[in-house]
Amino acid sequence: MKAQNDIGSVLVAMLAKIPGVVVKRKLTSANFTVKGKVFAFIKGDGVVLKLSRETIKRLVEAGTASMLVMGKRTMKEWIVIRFRNPADAKKQLRLFKEAMAFVSAKAA
């Protein structure tokens, strides 16, 4: 649980500063939305991001992320990234902004 809370604190501090981002905290997790659409959330010890299939393919092939599986279903536009050190998430701000842009385009 500690790592999950740490990653949540890091992400809230990093993403809440961005105009348009709404943070919805739960007991041990958080959802991050823009224009009413979720672009990231905490799941277990990982961070889940909604991205284009091209970006997902690149990240999965590089071993940086894995596909999100919900039950028996593999989600096509969602990946899971696990950070060894929660502070490493700060190095991926560009990826979080890409996820924001991706869901914003779909919301339009």
Secondary structure, DSSP 8 states (H G I E B T S, - for coil): -HHHHHHHHHHHHHHTTSTTEEEEE-SS-EEEEETTEEEEEEETTEEEEE--HHHHHHHHHHTS-EEEEETTEEEEEEEEE--SSGGGGGGGHHHHHHHHHHHHHHH-
